Amino acid sequence: MNKQALPLFEVFIRSKRGLDHRHVGSLHAEDPEQALDYARDVYLRRSEGVSIWVVRSANITASQESDVGSFYDPMDDKPYRHATHYKLPKEVDNM
Amino acid sequence: MTDKPRGIDPRMAGFNEKVANDQRIEPKDWMPDAFRKTVLRQMSQHAHSEVIGMQPEGTWITRAPSLHRKVVLLAKVQDEGGHGLYLYSAAETLGTSREEMENALHEGRAKYASIFNYPALSWADAVAIGWLVDGAAIVNQVSLQRTSYGPYSRAMIRICKEESFHQRQGYEATMVLARGSKEQRAMAQDALNRWWWPSLMMFGPHDSESAHSGQSMEWKLKRESNDVLRQRFIDQTVPQAEFIGLTIPDPDLKWNEECGHYDFGEIDWDEFKQVISGNGPCNKQRLAHHIRAAEDGRWVRDAMHAHAQKQNKREVA
């Protein structure tokens, strides 16, 4: 049996009801159910969460570091998307 | 099912306990059907409001008085589309589909905020919407950040972060008009006259008349009552109007020293009922536009689907 062949899963934990699941790490497993078991054994040893998501790493489509320009550049010249762009007198500034 | 234990369903007890302890209910949790139905109704109505709400201001994007005002309005209307997306996605965690929600809207089975059935007649209206309508929405949404359904609460937190810009740009542009020429000032006052009362109606009927309020408060879906939220909006908005020399169109409006709030006149609930039941000035137009936009965009979705299929075929080959 070749352990290297086991697919990689990304693990996400919801630390508390009401919060988003957050990425905590990854692990190898045969299938999603086994990945859940492993994730519980590894990442939830000290009540770190109330819910686990596992997803095959191969199913994640990610942007590349080199794409960063095209994702973020156009926003720098759009300061009007921010609340702080609108200067109001101090009497009404609490808005 | 004859050997079902007597007394309260243990799943119901678990649900009640979570709610009582201010815990959020998450999508995979068991929840009573009535709760699921109510959250779904509220979230789909909220999502539809964001999207239909793009229309009154949207008509002013090409006619805004300067390039700056155009890009600001465009950015705001784009945000509203995004807010619709957050809310539709949150609603989909309950097992419904986007298509089903859209069909319900088109067939008149789902509602949206009645205020968007009023027209934005002038540029002053377009910016009064930001100040008043977004202002009222923020009061409601800040409260809903603590709603008991997790995905709804998280969508509200995200939306509130973005809303402040909407209200500030509206108020700032109203301030420019109010401090401008006599005609500009009159435009700003006229917009306030027409948008004030519909804004107050956004909070819904009085608590004593509200059909769903009691149960929603018990479930902590709603955290504060319609009347409490409406009063908060009035208390914060009246000084904003006074500061720029505009007059709130309510002869009964008066500061009540004793309770520390403004007293205000009675809302025209007949008008509210008329607009909600489809007889507002723009109900038909809003829905027709939404349906037309969906139809006009169909070729784009078809083309994208055809492209994806072609790519898949290539990968398989």
Interface residues (C-beta under 8 A of the other chain):
Chain A: R14 R17 G18 L19 D20 S51 K78 Y80 R81 H82 A83 H85 Y86 K87 L88 P89 E91 V92 M95
Chain B: K18 Q23 R24 I25 E26 K28 H68 V71 V72 A75 D79 G135 G150 S153 R154 S164 F165 Q167 R168 Q169 Y171 E172 M175 P239 Q240 F243
